[in-house]
């Protein structure tokens, strides 16, 4: 959460316009408050307030601020309420120092008190301010800005990145200490930011940073140093081939709808990666390991549940799905030398996942295989090996195409492992992999086309519904959980996702006349799901079905529009396609309720806090 952008320009004074333009690409990281610190002729102009970047720009004229360098920040509130005083950037004790951060300072309370007791003027309840004061403190001791920034990291505990400057220096510094940070070099400017999309409007010459590194930005160059000893590192810019317009809506009303519609291409792209030479290394890591854990959060965890079914069905291999935050108390002491943790994170910065990565590193127990979308992220650099999701940037806060890519990755790996260990016939494995590569993109597009109008109509019948269930069985367990999560996070309605056979063990009591329950099924499990449907219908509940069309299922819906059918396909593709109608249903219901699905309240795209 939170996004920072720092820019130093050459022969320009439109720093406000540049910072606003680039920071708009970080809107998904925070929209509680926004601020800009612009430096002109050795004087810092700091403007900030509560609201989105466009709202605050309109109020305070951020894009009209003059200067040749500066820092902007978009905040997602953790430490301190979303207020003007807690908005970033912050000053140090005097306006000579200015800066902003991304992440959390874990020793916030004690360090804040220490600073106050030693005479520092701390104005807010926001932990980002402490980063600026830490630099201020060491500058008083050393008189050297570079050393002050480097030494400040000794005082600050947590996972964070920050950017800081001094009014009388034509430089900006930034450090990466567990949160994402990337830099870029343009013709007449340099830039550092929390994420690549905000750099691409200026340049595609990118400098990727690793943890415990810092950068010094001047108008001409980006220099990278190791924080531990201040040694300069040889880090040349790389050309990024990411489309600079990837974060634009492309004619769709919302990023979420755009990203749902990108899933046919995602299927093509990720299969291209999986069929490459690196897959042998990933498969060998899995084969050589003993106990295997799949560690993820949110949508990635739901994809992981689907993945465990593929690994069992196709490879005869047990894969233990674990919620990121639960891993250490549940399994931390169980790690062995041959353990494997498959760590899944769209951003590659999810704090709960980073905790597990750090545990494996610290104990030396086992190895880590990252599944990550953001190239240059902490997980990408920290894992023993990583699999790219190949999704491009996913801007909308609710995950769609990254969840889809993850399930494809797990399906592919399971099929290849099953082929190698003899669990399934080689011809069966090859046919399924062929269907993933050739049939799935086409069937995904057909599903989008087929269910678009149907889900839009169905959503209108659910506008007044504030409570419902989404149930899956077997392969569709994780799919149902994901559908329920989408409705919760962007419609603000309670929708519980669970295993359908568990519904009779308690939650069935909630069903009354017309109470809606969504059932997600595959062709091979529909005979069992019909039993569970009957339990709801016997209590006069409303049943909605997602799956391939079957005559036997059609008798269990009262309205034609309550059966969202996917195209006929290989039975193993069913769970991949079943999620699409649920994504679209949640999208249209969100829009009908007047909610922006891209920016659901209280949520952030990248969660870098415990």
LINSULJO-V819064 format. One record per backbone hydrogen bond with DSSP energy under -1.0 kcal/mol. CO is the residue of the C=O (numbers start at 0). NH is the residue of the N-H. Records with the same first field share a line. If there is no record, write none. Layout:
CO: NH, NH
This chain:
2: 73
3: 193
4: 71
5: 191
6: 69
7: 189
12: 66
13: 17
14: 18
15: 19
16: 20
17: 21
18: 22
19: 23
21: 24
22: 25
23: 26
25: 28
26: 29
27: 604
28: 1
31: 50
32: 74
33: 48
34: 72
35: 46
36: 70
37: 44
38: 67
39: 42
42: 39
44: 37
46: 35
48: 33
51: 55
52: 56
53: 57
54: 58
55: 59
56: 60
60: 63
61: 64
64: 15
66: 14
67: 8
68: 38
69: 6
70: 36
71: 4
72: 34
73: 2
74: 31
80: 82
89: 98
93: 91, 96
95: 166
96: 91
97: 164
98: 89
99: 162
101: 160
104: 107
106: 110
107: 111
108: 112
109: 113
110: 114
111: 115
112: 116
113: 117
114: 119
115: 118
119: 121
125: 128
128: 132
129: 133
130: 134
131: 135
132: 136
133: 137
134: 138
135: 139
137: 141
138: 142
143: 147
144: 148
145: 149
146: 150
147: 151
150: 153
151: 154
156: 105
158: 103
159: 176, 178
160: 101
161: 174
162: 99
163: 172
164: 97
165: 168
168: 170
171: 216
172: 163
173: 214
174: 161
175: 211
176: 159
181: 192
182: 206
183: 190
187: 9
188: 185
189: 7
190: 183
191: 5
192: 181
194: 197
195: 198, 199
198: 201, 202
203: 239
204: 184
205: 237
206: 182
211: 226
212: 175
213: 224
214: 173
215: 222
216: 171
220: 217
222: 215
223: 232
224: 213
225: 229
230: 225
232: 234
237: 205
242: 245
244: 247
248: 251
253: 257
254: 258
255: 259
256: 260
259: 262
261: 265
262: 266
263: 267
264: 268
265: 269
266: 270
267: 271
268: 272
269: 273
270: 274
272: 275
275: 278
276: 279
277: 281
278: 282
279: 283
280: 284
281: 285
282: 286
283: 287
290: 339
291: 319
292: 341
293: 321
294: 343
295: 323
296: 299
297: 301
298: 302
299: 303
300: 304
301: 305
302: 306
303: 307
304: 308
305: 309
306: 310
307: 311
308: 312
309: 313
310: 314, 316
319: 293
321: 295
322: 325
325: 329
326: 330
327: 331
330: 333
335: 338
337: 289
338: 366
339: 292
340: 368
341: 294
342: 370
345: 372, 373
347: 378
349: 353
350: 354
352: 356
353: 357
354: 358
355: 359
356: 360
357: 361
358: 362
359: 363
366: 340
367: 384
368: 342
369: 386
370: 344
371: 388
373: 376
376: 380
377: 381
378: 382
384: 369
386: 371
399: 403
400: 404
401: 405
402: 406
403: 407
404: 408
405: 409
406: 410
407: 411
408: 412
409: 413
410: 414
411: 415
412: 416
413: 417
414: 418
415: 419
416: 420
417: 422, 423
424: 428
425: 429
426: 430
427: 431
428: 432
429: 433
430: 434
431: 435
432: 436
433: 437
434: 439
438: 442
439: 443
440: 444
441: 445
442: 446
443: 447
444: 448
445: 449
446: 450
447: 451
450: 454
451: 455
452: 456
453: 457
454: 458
455: 459
457: 460
458: 461
461: 464
465: 493
467: 495
468: 517
469: 497
470: 519
471: 499
472: 475
473: 476
475: 479
476: 480
477: 481
478: 482
479: 483
480: 484
481: 485
482: 486
483: 487
484: 488
485: 489
486: 490, 492
487: 491
493: 467
495: 469
497: 471
498: 501
499: 502
501: 504
502: 507
505: 508
506: 509
507: 510
511: 514
514: 541
515: 468
516: 543
517: 470
518: 545
524: 528
525: 529
527: 531
528: 532
529: 533
530: 534
531: 535
532: 536
533: 537
535: 538, 540
536: 539
539: 513
541: 516
543: 518
544: 563
545: 520
546: 565
549: 553
552: 555
558: 561
559: 562
561: 544
563: 546
569: 572
572: 576
573: 577
576: 579
578: 582
579: 583
580: 584
581: 585
582: 586
583: 587
584: 588
585: 589
586: 590
587: 591
588: 592
589: 594
590: 593
595: 598
597: 396
599: 602
606: 350
